[in-house]
Amino acid sequence: MLISEAQHQEINVLLQFNLSSMQEGIKVHSNAEPELIAATCRLFEKGLITQEDGGYLTSLGHTAAEHAQALKTILTASEVATAG
């Protein structure tokens, strides 16, 4: 099963959060790409972030961002290992 473009955009938003600080959020400005704005709104509707334009991760959002960032790390390491 492939992820949809919408899910891909949501994952990209989650990857923008700094997991080492719960005091650091993100802000998606009104002049950002429409896909990014829509993804951020969907994450808010799903209860993963605190505001429609970003804000902070909720507890569920933090878990999702941890998984997204771990997957990116694993896949990046795998790319380096196969290239070497």
Backbone torsions as a table, in degrees:
resi	resn	phi	psi	omega
1	MET	NA	126.9	179.1
2	LEU	-88.1	151.1	173.7
3	ILE	-81.9	150.0	179.9
4	SER	-78.2	166.0	176.5
5	GLU	-62.0	-37.7	178.8
6	ALA	-62.5	-43.6	178.5
7	GLN	-65.4	-39.2	177.4
8	HIS	-58.8	-44.8	178.9
9	GLN	-64.2	-39.8	178.5
10	GLU	-63.2	-43.0	177.6
11	ILE	-61.5	-41.8	178.4
12	ASN	-60.7	-37.1	176.5
13	VAL	-65.7	-45.4	-179.8
14	LEU	-60.8	-32.1	-179.9
15	LEU	-69.7	-14.0	-178.7
16	GLN	-80.6	-14.8	-176.4
17	PHE	-80.4	140.7	175.1
18	ASN	-87.7	108.8	-176.2
19	LEU	-76.2	-12.1	-179.1
20	SER	-80.0	-7.9	179.8
21	SER	-141.4	118.3	176.0
22	MET	-76.2	-9.2	-179.4
23	GLN	-89.5	-1.2	-176.8
24	GLU	-112.4	119.3	178.6
25	GLY	-113.4	-166.0	176.2
26	ILE	-130.4	161.4	177.4
27	LYS	-133.1	122.3	176.0
28	VAL	-101.2	114.0	-175.6
29	HIS	-77.6	158.7	-176.7
30	SER	-65.6	-17.5	179.1
31	ASN	-95.9	9.7	177.2
32	ALA	-71.8	168.0	177.0
33	GLU	-55.7	137.4	-178.9
34	PRO	-55.9	-34.8	179.9
35	GLU	-65.2	-37.4	178.7
36	LEU	-68.8	-42.1	177.8
37	ILE	-62.2	-45.5	-179.6
38	ALA	-64.3	-40.8	179.5
39	ALA	-63.5	-41.3	179.4
40	THR	-64.5	-41.3	177.1
41	CYS	-62.2	-42.4	179.3
42	ARG	-63.7	-40.0	178.2
43	LEU	-63.3	-37.3	176.1
44	PHE	-64.3	-46.7	179.8
45	GLU	-61.4	-31.3	179.3
46	LYS	-83.5	-4.8	178.0
47	GLY	81.4	22.2	-179.6
48	LEU	-93.7	-22.9	176.9
49	ILE	-132.5	163.0	-170.3
50	THR	-87.7	-16.6	-178.9
51	GLN	-139.8	155.2	-179.6
52	GLU	-61.3	-27.3	-178.4
53	ASP	-106.2	21.5	176.9
54	GLY	125.9	-105.0	-178.0
55	GLY	80.1	-137.2	-176.4
56	TYR	-116.4	161.9	175.0
57	LEU	-75.3	140.7	168.4
58	THR	-80.3	178.8	177.9
59	SER	-60.0	-45.9	177.7
60	LEU	-64.5	-40.1	178.3
61	GLY	-63.8	-37.8	178.3
62	HIS	-63.4	-42.8	177.6
63	THR	-61.9	-44.8	179.4
64	ALA	-63.1	-42.7	179.5
65	ALA	-65.5	-38.1	176.7
66	GLU	-59.8	-45.7	-179.9
67	HIS	-65.8	-42.3	-180.0
68	ALA	-63.0	-43.8	-178.4
69	GLN	-70.8	-35.1	176.6
70	ALA	-65.1	-43.2	178.8
71	LEU	-62.0	-42.5	178.4
72	LYS	-61.2	-42.7	178.7
73	THR	-61.8	-45.0	179.9
74	ILE	-62.6	-46.7	-178.2
75	LEU	-67.5	-36.8	177.9
76	THR	-66.2	-42.8	178.0
77	ALA	-63.1	-38.4	179.1
78	SER	-65.7	-38.5	178.5
79	GLU	-63.9	-42.0	-179.7
80	VAL	-66.6	-41.3	-178.4
81	ALA	-65.8	-39.4	-178.7
82	THR	-77.8	-24.5	179.1
83	ALA	-78.1	-24.2	-174.7
84	GLY	-86.2	NA	NA
